[in-house]
Amino acid sequence: MKIITTWSEIPAFDTEEEEAVFWSDARLDSRLMNASILKADARESTTITLRFDPRMLARIKRVARSRYLNYQSMIKQWLSERLEKEI
């Protein structure tokens, strides 16, 4: 099992199958996972409601579990990464 210690060790994937093969033998180092989660002060957070198709939410939860992440934290991480790309 390969332990990923830096984000640069994760290649760009052309297909979901390639990604699945990669992650079948790789895991993120717990320190990298912890460093990637923004720990905002509760006073700086706003609660919102999002409606998801149940099947999409189930897939998101499955991906999060496979990466040992909380699905809500993973969604926030995805949104943060996408926002950085947009800016």
C-alpha positions, 0 to 999 in steps of 0.5 A: 500500500502506497502512502501519499504524503504530498498532493504532487504524488497524485497524478492527473487521471483521464478516466475514473477507472484509472483513478480507481486503480490508483486508489486501490493501492494508495491512501492519503497520509493522515497528516496530509488529510488533517492539513487539508481540512480548513478548521474555520472558527465556528463564528466564521461559518454559516450553515446552508442547506443543499438538496442532492439527488439521493443517488448522488449523495450516496456516491459522494459518501462512498467516495468520502468513506474510501478516503477516510473523510467525512463527506461534508468535509470532503464537499467543502474541500472540493468547493474550496479547490474549485473556487481556487481554480475559478479565481 
